[in-house]
């Protein structure tokens, strides 16, 4: 039986976008329309930062066609941010905005830092005796959120990268003559889930298929060992394709490549490890051609190659969050639970936000090959179900017809 609380919904998105984060937003909107205790459905523009400025839009005014279109549209339709609530004044302002608009249900779609933010908001609302149910909805291509089997966004980024690697392989097979090293730099700050996932690009029983070398943050980078493995690969293959996670570190725990800039959460701006490896190969192995590419933001925005399973689970997480809040839950995150039968299935559960906030789920050591540059076959059972199916993206004049929200502004009530 529903623990009745009547008021308005506020939903926002935070952190790096994914190709399925809008599916979670669609799930929140669609499910909210099913409950009489929910009166209005608002979206916060640009995450917490926009909410502090009282930048809200009326999501109930969006057409049903647009809401359905969110399920195949990439990036964060509401906008995003990497803003950290720092002061008591920030938290007080946030709660004041919620009070002014009778927000009783707050949903935050995001990763590690976002779940920490949601947890603190739940605590501050309780401290101010303001009844508001706060639910976190998982999102991160990095797949490094704790307490959930996997994260919406992960399956799609792996599917896209594996397709890209198979295409590069055909190019390199034509161009290489035991003298070509191709380096693909992928995202993954603290955990190697994305880089490891590209191992699925190998065709079944084709051990010499790329990626030939996978470099994970969980394994300390050794330049001499890396170069030796490259040379060994080129003896057998016309080319060597390397996948490297942007967050790899040396034996002392120092990032191999990082800029000086930091975000508001203190994270170094990563990027450049592919170029570093390219220079290392060119300098150390005369006569070898080295190339590097960095899909960068393209890998998290590639809705044209996203996974239907991933999109459906992202939508399901949004729905589950609303159901949980209406039933009286707060201070929790929706987590995905894998069924224990041979045929893959996935359900949702609720986990305490405090147990998720700021944690990191590393790629399991027992799934890393003995050579430290490959991934064991046991990983296949974990990853393959997450890549299944294709999202049907409509096309117009030969181009994907993604949607945009109308963004009808909610009148401000505070100074």
PEZIUR-V634955 format. One line per field, one symbol per residue. phi: phi as a letter, one per 40 degrees, with the letter a starting at -180 (. if undefined). psi: psi as a letter, one per 40 degrees, with the letter a starting at -180 (. if undefined). burial: + if it has 16 or more other ideal C-beta (glycine too) atoms within 10 Angstrom, else -. Layout:
BEGIN
phi=???
psi=???
burial=???
END
This chain:
BEGIN
phi=.cccabibcbbabagccbcbccccccccccccccbccccbbbbccfgdcccccgcbbccccccccccccccbbcgbccgaabcbcbbdccccccccccccbfcbbbbbcacdcccccccccdccccccfbcacbbcbcaaccfbccgbcabdhcdcccdcccccccccdcccccccagabbbbbcbchcbbcdcdccccccccdgbccccccbbbbccbccbdccdcccccccccbbcabbbbbccbcbcccgcdcaacccbcccgcccchhcccdccccccccbdgccbbbbbdfcdccbcccbcccdcccccccccccccdcccchcagbbcbcbcccccccaabbabbcdcccdgcbcccccccccccgbabccdcdcccdccbcgbccccbbfgbdccbbccfcccdcbbc
psi=hhghhhaiihiiiiahiieeddddddddddddeehdehdihihhhfadddddefgiihdeeiidddddddeehiahdeiiifhhhdidddddddddddddefhehhhhhaaddddddddddddddddefhhhhhhihihhdefehieidihhdddddddddddddddddddddddiffehhhhhhiigdeifdddddededhihegdeiihdhhhidehhhhddddddddddddddieihhhhhhdfiiadeehhdhiidiiaeeehihiieddddddddddddgiehhhiiigdbdddeegdefihdddddddddddddddddddeeiifiihihhhieidhhihiiihihddedheihhihhdeehideeeihidddddddddeeiihhhhiihfeihgiiiidfhihhiei.
burial=----+-++++++++++++++++++++++++++--+--+-+++++++++++++-+++++++-+---++-+++++++++++++++++----++-++++++--+-++++++++++++++++++++-++------+++++++++++++++++++++++++++++++-+++-++--+---+---+++++++++++++++++++++++------+++++++++++++----++-++--++--+-+++++++++++-----++++--------+--+-+++++++-++---+--+++++-++---++++++++++++++++++++++++++++--++++++++---------+-+-++-++-++---+-+---++---++++---+--++-+++---+-+--------++-+-+--+-----
END
